Amino acid sequence: MCKNLAMSHVVAVLALSEVIGYDMTIPPMIFDAAGKHYDVRLCSLDGKPVQAYGGYRLLLDHGPEVLAEADTVIIPGTRMRGPRYEGTLPGELAEALATIRPGTRMMSICTGAFVLAAAGFLDGRRATTHWQHSQTFRELYPKVQLNEDVLFVDDGDVLTSAGLAAGIDLCLHVLRNDHGSEVANHAARYCVVPSWRDGGQRQFIERPLPEIGEASTAATRSWALERLSESLDLDTLAGHARMSVRTFSRRFRAETGMSPGKWLLRQRLEHARHLLESTDLAIDRVAAESGLGTAASLRQHLRVNLGVSPLGYRKAFRAPS
């Protein structure tokens, strides 16, 4: 969870020519949809229009001065030559990044990770970027622990996402950690995007949609979401889908990028978070309703995944009456 969120949290999005316009629009859409929690400011290095990939230019409201005021700085994807192809940081950019206050949360979307790496923010740390550029990234920045198989990496005060739409997942992840699942789910509904995809999910799922005429696990996933409090083992799920366990497991992973067991645990944790935020149910009842069994089990899973106890989570994110 990020600190200093009592007042409006300043998010500076630094567009670097040639910026990937899609990436740049993600933070203002997601964070503005969260209400008054964030003050999102788009900026350039010199206050002049920024060339975007695809043949258009962007006139932004701010110059680099906002970086010194920011609580979070986000670098969207870019084709800037130095960071992307030479492993270097232009002097003007280095000077701008040097104004960022210690403790500021740093984020990148897609190839924005090249800029963070060139500036040294990722040395010795875990990170990701667009899978298509992973080999180049490794060659330019061998000190970074790159994992191109995930949607995003949360390494504390430095967070990186995979390509393009994975930036949505990262911003929703940050929003959820800052203000809870209810706020994040509201923002996702407004933007008409899935409210949550696990950061460890693979970037590239071989077959996100089944072949025509081939059975899908989608109906069973929807069915399971309505029955999270029940015992849902692999045999039960496969039986509902009218598939063998082996076929069901294979198709489930092909469609979601994870095993049925891991997917089910993630859904149960998300439901438990929702209940802790939006109800006064006792902790053991939350555990039962979410399918996690006992209060001890809920406590363990929250501690492992969020680093907080159920009571601590409720105190931090309980919606006011």
TORKOL-523177 format. One record per residue (C-alpha): x, y, z; residue number from 1. Coordinates in nm, 3 decimals. Example, Ala and Ser with C-alpha at 12.3 -4.5 7.8 and 13.67 -1.06 7.14 Angstrom:
<rs>
R        xx        yy        zz    nr
R     1.230    -0.450     0.780     1
R     1.367    -0.106     0.714     2
</rs>
This chain:
<rs>
R        xx        yy        zz    nr
R     0.000     0.000     0.000     1
R     0.126     0.344    -0.086     2
R     0.165     0.604     0.187     3
R     0.049     0.967     0.191     4
R    -0.289     0.899     0.031     5
R    -0.495     1.110     0.272     6
R    -0.470     1.401     0.030     7
R    -0.491     1.383    -0.348     8
R    -0.204     1.169    -0.470     9
R    -0.014     1.331    -0.758    10
R     0.054     1.096    -1.050    11
R     0.290     1.230    -1.317    12
R     0.282     1.053    -1.654    13
R     0.598     1.139    -1.849    14
R     0.550     1.108    -2.227    15
R     0.875     1.056    -2.418    16
R     0.891     1.082    -2.797    17
R     0.790     0.865    -2.970    18
R     0.541     0.781    -2.699    19
R     0.297     0.492    -2.736    20
R    -0.030     0.683    -2.718    21
R    -0.233     0.385    -2.598    22
R    -0.002     0.336    -2.299    23
R    -0.009     0.706    -2.211    24
R    -0.389     0.720    -2.188    25
R    -0.420     0.428    -1.947    26
R    -0.320     0.602    -1.619    27
R    -0.553     0.904    -1.655    28
R    -0.845     0.678    -1.748    29
R    -0.796     0.433    -1.461    30
R    -0.695     0.673    -1.186    31
R    -0.945     0.944    -1.281    32
R    -1.218     0.677    -1.268    33
R    -1.130     0.629    -0.900    34
R    -1.280     0.965    -0.810    35
R    -1.088     1.231    -0.620    36
R    -0.812     1.009    -0.487    37
R    -0.559     1.105    -0.756    38
R    -0.441     1.413    -0.940    39
R    -0.309     1.282    -1.273    40
R    -0.083     1.516    -1.471    41
R     0.052     1.436    -1.818    42
R     0.385     1.598    -1.890    43
R     0.666     1.620    -2.143    44
R     1.038     1.693    -2.113    45
R     1.015     2.048    -2.246    46
R     0.646     2.145    -2.241    47
R     0.627     2.114    -2.620    48
R     0.408     1.874    -2.824    49
R     0.524     1.512    -2.807    50
R     0.542     1.291    -3.115    51
R     0.337     0.973    -3.074    52
R     0.396     0.646    -3.253    53
R     0.140     0.620    -3.532    54
R     0.176     0.963    -3.688    55
R     0.020     1.218    -3.450    56
R     0.137     1.468    -3.189    57
R     0.020     1.530    -2.834    58
R    -0.006     1.868    -2.662    59
R     0.018     1.806    -2.287    60
R    -0.061     2.043    -2.002    61
R     0.265     2.016    -1.810    62
R     0.641     2.016    -1.841    63
R     0.902     1.830    -1.633    64
R     0.846     2.049    -1.327    65
R     0.562     1.820    -1.212    66
R     0.807     1.532    -1.158    67
R     0.938     1.700    -0.842    68
R     0.584     1.720    -0.703    69
R     0.476     1.367    -0.791    70
R     0.399     1.087    -0.547    71
R     0.396     0.839    -0.838    72
R     0.577     0.873    -1.171    73
R     0.470     0.658    -1.467    74
R     0.670     0.611    -1.787    75
R     0.450     0.482    -2.072    76
R     0.592     0.291    -2.367    77
R     0.833     0.482    -2.589    78
R     1.059     0.440    -2.892    79
R     1.316     0.692    -2.760    80
R     1.642     0.586    -2.918    81
R     1.883     0.602    -2.621    82
R     1.695     0.382    -2.372    83
R     1.534     0.156    -2.632    84
R     1.828     0.076    -2.860    85
R     2.154     0.195    -2.700    86
R     2.110     0.145    -2.328    87
R     2.174     0.514    -2.262    88
R     1.984     0.800    -2.105    89
R     1.978     1.141    -2.283    90
R     2.108     1.425    -2.068    91
R     1.780     1.618    -2.067    92
R     1.590     1.311    -1.950    93
R     1.850     1.231    -1.683    94
R     1.818     1.584    -1.547    95
R     1.440     1.558    -1.533    96
R     1.445     1.221    -1.356    97
R     1.697     1.354    -1.105    98
R     1.432     1.595    -0.974    99
R     1.211     1.309    -0.855   100
R     1.196     1.293    -0.475   101
R     1.333     0.989    -0.289   102
R     1.054     0.745    -0.203   103
R     0.844     0.833    -0.506   104
R     0.670     0.530    -0.651   105
R     0.805     0.454    -0.999   106
R     0.604     0.268    -1.263   107
R     0.639     0.180    -1.629   108
R     0.405     0.048    -1.894   109
R     0.533    -0.167    -2.181   110
R     0.869    -0.040    -2.311   111
R     0.873     0.239    -2.053   112
R     1.073    -0.019    -1.854   113
R     1.369     0.055    -2.083   114
R     1.374     0.410    -1.946   115
R     1.361     0.296    -1.583   116
R     1.640     0.049    -1.656   117
R     1.857     0.308    -1.830   118
R     1.814     0.538    -1.530   119
R     1.923     0.262    -1.290   120
R     1.587     0.223    -1.113   121
R     1.572    -0.147    -1.202   122
R     1.929    -0.255    -1.121   123
R     1.911    -0.580    -0.923   124
R     1.532    -0.573    -0.920   125
R     1.255    -0.780    -1.073   126
R     1.079    -0.630    -1.376   127
R     0.893    -0.706    -1.695   128
R     0.828    -0.546    -2.033   129
R     0.664    -0.636    -2.363   130
R     0.754    -0.997    -2.444   131
R     0.850    -0.906    -2.800   132
R     1.134    -0.683    -2.678   133
R     1.263    -0.904    -2.397   134
R     1.580    -1.020    -2.572   135
R     1.687    -0.665    -2.653   136
R     1.610    -0.561    -2.296   137
R     1.829    -0.838    -2.155   138
R     2.118    -0.746    -2.381   139
R     2.101    -0.376    -2.286   140
R     2.026    -0.420    -1.915   141
R     2.180    -0.741    -1.779   142
R     2.154    -0.619    -1.417   143
R     1.773    -0.640    -1.427   144
R     1.594    -0.961    -1.324   145
R     1.360    -0.969    -1.624   146
R     1.054    -1.194    -1.637   147
R     0.876    -1.156    -1.970   148
R     0.617    -1.424    -1.886   149
R     0.401    -1.213    -1.652   150
R     0.153    -0.929    -1.689   151
R     0.318    -0.708    -1.431   152
R     0.575    -0.709    -1.151   153
R     0.523    -0.534    -0.819   154
R     0.865    -0.490    -0.658   155
R     0.754    -0.253    -0.385   156
R     0.821     0.106    -0.485   157
R     0.903     0.011    -0.845   158
R     0.638    -0.154    -1.062   159
R     0.652    -0.255    -1.428   160
R     0.393    -0.393    -1.669   161
R     0.406    -0.597    -1.984   162
R     0.292    -0.456    -2.316   163
R     0.002    -0.227    -2.386   164
R    -0.318    -0.353    -2.216   165
R    -0.119    -0.503    -1.927   166
R    -0.080    -0.141    -1.816   167
R    -0.450    -0.152    -1.727   168
R    -0.390    -0.452    -1.502   169
R    -0.099    -0.276    -1.331   170
R    -0.291     0.045    -1.269   171
R    -0.589    -0.147    -1.128   172
R    -0.349    -0.345    -0.908   173
R    -0.206    -0.019    -0.770   174
R    -0.554     0.125    -0.723   175
R    -0.663    -0.188    -0.537   176
R    -0.361    -0.177    -0.307   177
R    -0.404     0.196    -0.241   178
R    -0.780     0.207    -0.184   179
R    -0.922    -0.146    -0.182   180
R    -1.110    -0.368    -0.422   181
R    -1.436    -0.171    -0.419   182
R    -1.270     0.141    -0.560   183
R    -1.072    -0.066    -0.813   184
R    -1.381    -0.259    -0.922   185
R    -1.574     0.066    -0.969   186
R    -1.297     0.205    -1.190   187
R    -1.287    -0.118    -1.390   188
R    -1.662    -0.116    -1.444   189
R    -1.651     0.244    -1.563   190
R    -1.370     0.162    -1.808   191
R    -1.549    -0.160    -1.914   192
R    -1.245    -0.380    -1.848   193
R    -1.193    -0.690    -1.632   194
R    -1.152    -0.580    -1.271   195
R    -0.863    -0.812    -1.200   196
R    -0.610    -1.032    -1.373   197
R    -0.334    -1.186    -1.167   198
R     0.006    -1.025    -1.227   199
R     0.163    -1.368    -1.252   200
R    -0.060    -1.464    -1.544   201
R     0.128    -1.521    -1.867   202
R     0.150    -1.228    -2.112   203
R     0.072    -1.439    -2.414   204
R    -0.196    -1.706    -2.380   205
R    -0.175    -1.940    -2.676   206
R    -0.549    -1.993    -2.715   207
R    -0.755    -1.732    -2.529   208
R    -1.063    -1.837    -2.724   209
R    -1.168    -2.194    -2.803   210
R    -1.191    -2.317    -3.158   211
R    -1.535    -2.306    -3.318   212
R    -1.726    -2.610    -3.204   213
R    -1.482    -2.678    -2.919   214
R    -1.603    -2.673    -2.559   215
R    -1.489    -2.388    -2.337   216
R    -1.439    -2.364    -1.961   217
R    -1.598    -2.016    -1.949   218
R    -1.941    -2.141    -1.838   219
R    -1.786    -2.345    -1.560   220
R    -1.583    -2.047    -1.442   221
R    -1.901    -1.838    -1.422   222
R    -2.075    -2.122    -1.240   223
R    -1.790    -2.152    -0.990   224
R    -1.792    -1.779    -0.914   225
R    -2.149    -1.818    -0.786   226
R    -2.045    -2.104    -0.556   227
R    -1.714    -1.997    -0.403   228
R    -1.830    -2.102    -0.054   229
R    -1.880    -2.461    -0.172   230
R    -1.626    -2.739    -0.209   231
R    -1.506    -2.710    -0.569   232
R    -1.243    -2.970    -0.643   233
R    -1.105    -3.049    -0.986   234
R    -1.342    -3.343    -1.038   235
R    -1.644    -3.122    -0.964   236
R    -1.532    -2.851    -1.204   237
R    -1.451    -3.097    -1.481   238
R    -1.783    -3.272    -1.425   239
R    -1.975    -2.948    -1.465   240
R    -1.788    -2.880    -1.791   241
R    -1.858    -3.238    -1.905   242
R    -1.491    -3.299    -1.971   243
R    -1.234    -3.538    -1.838   244
R    -1.009    -3.391    -1.568   245
R    -0.714    -3.399    -1.806   246
R    -0.898    -3.221    -2.089   247
R    -1.052    -2.967    -1.853   248
R    -0.716    -2.881    -1.694   249
R    -0.551    -2.840    -2.034   250
R    -0.826    -2.618    -2.175   251
R    -0.857    -2.418    -1.855   252
R    -0.487    -2.330    -1.862   253
R    -0.505    -2.252    -2.236   254
R    -0.791    -2.006    -2.177   255
R    -0.678    -1.841    -1.852   256
R    -0.303    -1.891    -1.834   257
R    -0.322    -2.064    -1.494   258
R    -0.433    -2.387    -1.331   259
R    -0.792    -2.429    -1.202   260
R    -0.664    -2.444    -0.844   261
R    -0.468    -2.122    -0.866   262
R    -0.754    -1.943    -1.043   263
R    -1.002    -2.056    -0.777   264
R    -0.779    -1.941    -0.491   265
R    -0.739    -1.598    -0.651   266
R    -1.116    -1.560    -0.692   267
R    -1.175    -1.661    -0.331   268
R    -0.918    -1.411    -0.207   269
R    -1.078    -1.136    -0.415   270
R    -1.422    -1.221    -0.274   271
R    -1.282    -1.222     0.080   272
R    -1.138    -0.874     0.022   273
R    -1.477    -0.755    -0.102   274
R    -1.652    -0.894     0.207   275
R    -1.397    -0.738     0.444   276
R    -1.448    -0.400     0.279   277
R    -1.822    -0.399     0.233   278
R    -1.969    -0.601     0.526   279
R    -1.940    -0.639     0.903   280
R    -1.925    -1.018     0.885   281
R    -1.706    -1.186     1.143   282
R    -1.367    -1.304     1.011   283
R    -1.460    -1.672     1.035   284
R    -1.779    -1.602     0.839   285
R    -1.582    -1.415     0.570   286
R    -1.352    -1.718     0.544   287
R    -1.649    -1.953     0.507   288
R    -1.837    -1.735     0.257   289
R    -1.530    -1.699     0.037   290
R    -1.451    -2.068     0.046   291
R    -1.122    -2.031     0.234   292
R    -1.249    -2.244     0.520   293
R    -1.128    -2.106     0.851   294
R    -1.020    -1.772     0.990   295
R    -0.670    -1.914     1.025   296
R    -0.664    -2.006     0.656   297
R    -0.790    -1.662     0.553   298
R    -0.532    -1.499     0.778   299
R    -0.252    -1.705     0.624   300
R    -0.352    -1.633     0.264   301
R    -0.392    -1.259     0.323   302
R    -0.059    -1.246     0.503   303
R     0.118    -1.425     0.216   304
R    -0.049    -1.231    -0.066   305
R    -0.098    -0.886     0.087   306
R     0.122    -0.879     0.395   307
R    -0.169    -0.783     0.619   308
R    -0.416    -0.952     0.856   309
R    -0.793    -0.963     0.788   310
R    -0.858    -0.707     1.063   311
R    -0.576    -0.489     0.935   312
R    -0.718    -0.504     0.582   313
R    -1.069    -0.419     0.702   314
R    -0.940    -0.124     0.905   315
R    -0.751     0.011     0.603   316
R    -1.021    -0.031     0.340   317
R    -1.360    -0.058     0.511   318
R    -1.601     0.173     0.328   319
R    -1.751     0.440     0.559   320
R    -2.111     0.385     0.663   321
</rs>
